[in-house]
Amino acid sequence: MDALLLIAADLVGIAVLVFALYVPRHRRRDLVVAFLTVNVGVLAVSIVLGTSAVGLGIGLGLFGVLSIIRLRSSEIEQHEVAYYFAALALGLVGGLGSGAPWVSLGLMAVVVLVLAAGDSRLVLRRYRQQLVRLDQAYPDELALRAALERTLGARVHRVSVRELDLVDDSTLVEVRYEVVEGRRSEADAARDHHTAGSEVR
């Protein structure tokens, strides 16, 4: 009976994780299939392994092997890594936690709630990270930061230069910044200027 309860809890947990959290926020179909399949597969294997004396050790080894295979098979974002590990954790807890079902249910709930809170748009909602290519070479970091803040209309917190091309006069940077209310980017200003010019004509 406890095993059936944990199986049901795992299925509810992965359904909430995928369809209530991941799909509305990120909408990547291929990872929906991956999360569901990995979770149910790990649940099934861990239930079988849980009947043996070495089940826990083998289950943890399976967790590590599947993580390495999946993370090396394609490039995924860090928040998707979090969902992937949560799907694995739910399957393992559901399959190997029949000895203490209420503890296992609590751990499942904690995994889902932590991910829901950590991936919420309310957490650091003004902060962004992206690759930006500027059409000018900036060897000086202060000038680079100033150009990025003008371009993005934001407060730059960290800059990492990926490529500085002095021949073609361009700079590729990874930038972490904070969107500032009321500050306009150069792109917005240029768009508004173009719109105003079109209306005059």
PEMO-V227040 format. One record per backbone hydrogen bond with DSSP energy under -0.5 kcal/mol. NH is the residue of the N-H (numbers start at 0). CO is the residue of the C=O. E is the energy in kcal/mol with one decimal. If there is no record, write none. Layout:
[[NH:CO:E] [NH:CO:E]]
This chain:
[[4:0:-2.1] [5:1:-2.2] [6:2:-2.3] [7:3:-2.5] [8:4:-2.3] [9:5:-2.5] [10:6:-2.4] [11:7:-2.3] [12:8:-2.8] [13:9:-2.9] [14:10:-1.8] [15:11:-2.4] [16:12:-2.6] [17:13:-2.5] [18:14:-2.4] [19:14:-0.7] [19:15:-1.2] [20:15:-1.2] [21:16:-2.2] [22:17:-3.1] [24:20:-1.2] [25:21:-3.1] [26:21:-1.0] [26:22:-0.6] [28:26:-0.6] [31:27:-1.1] [32:28:-1.7] [33:29:-1.7] [34:30:-3.0] [35:31:-2.2] [36:32:-2.5] [37:33:-2.7] [38:34:-2.2] [39:35:-2.4] [40:36:-2.6] [41:37:-2.8] [42:38:-2.5] [43:39:-2.4] [44:40:-2.5] [45:41:-2.8] [46:42:-1.8] [47:43:-1.8] [48:44:-2.8] [49:45:-1.8] [50:47:-1.2] [51:48:-1.7] [54:51:-1.2] [57:53:-2.2] [58:54:-2.5] [59:55:-2.4] [60:56:-2.1] [61:57:-2.6] [62:58:-2.2] [63:59:-2.0] [64:60:-2.6] [65:61:-2.7] [66:62:-1.9] [67:63:-2.3] [68:64:-2.5] [69:65:-2.5] [70:66:-2.6] [71:67:-1.5] [72:68:-0.9] [72:69:-0.6] [73:69:-0.8] [75:73:-0.5] [80:76:-1.8] [81:77:-1.7] [82:78:-1.7] [83:79:-2.3] [84:80:-2.5] [85:81:-2.1] [86:82:-2.3] [87:83:-2.0] [88:84:-2.9] [89:85:-2.6] [90:86:-1.8] [91:87:-2.4] [92:88:-2.8] [93:89:-2.4] [94:90:-1.8] [95:91:-2.5] [96:92:-1.3] [99:96:-1.1] [100:97:-0.6] [103:99:-2.2] [104:100:-2.5] [105:101:-2.1] [106:102:-2.4] [107:103:-2.4] [108:104:-2.2] [109:105:-2.2] [110:106:-2.4] [111:107:-2.2] [112:108:-2.7] [113:109:-2.8] [114:110:-2.0] [115:111:-2.4] [116:112:-2.3] [117:113:-3.0] [118:114:-2.2] [119:116:-1.2] [122:119:-1.2] [123:121:-0.7] [124:121:-0.5] [126:123:-1.5] [127:176:-2.7] [129:174:-1.9] [131:172:-2.9] [133:131:-0.6] [133:170:-3.1] [135:133:-0.6] [143:139:-2.0] [144:140:-2.8] [145:141:-2.2] [146:142:-2.3] [147:143:-2.4] [148:144:-2.5] [149:145:-2.0] [150:146:-2.5] [151:147:-3.0] [152:148:-1.6] [153:148:-0.8] [154:177:-2.6] [155:153:-0.7] [156:175:-2.9] [157:175:-1.8] [159:173:-2.4] [161:171:-2.7] [162:171:-2.1] [164:162:-0.6] [164:169:-2.6] [165:163:-0.8] [169:164:-2.1] [170:133:-2.0] [171:162:-3.1] [172:131:-2.8] [172:170:-0.5] [173:159:-2.9] [174:129:-2.7] [174:172:-0.6] [175:157:-2.6] [176:127:-1.9] [177:154:-2.6] [178:125:-3.1] [179:152:-0.8] [180:178:-0.5] [182:179:-1.6] [183:181:-0.5] [185:149:-1.4] [186:150:-0.8] [188:184:-2.1] [189:185:-2.7] [190:186:-2.2] [191:187:-2.5] [192:188:-2.3] [193:189:-2.3] [194:190:-2.4] [195:191:-2.5] [196:192:-2.3] [197:193:-2.0] [198:194:-2.0] [199:195:-1.9] [200:196:-1.9]]
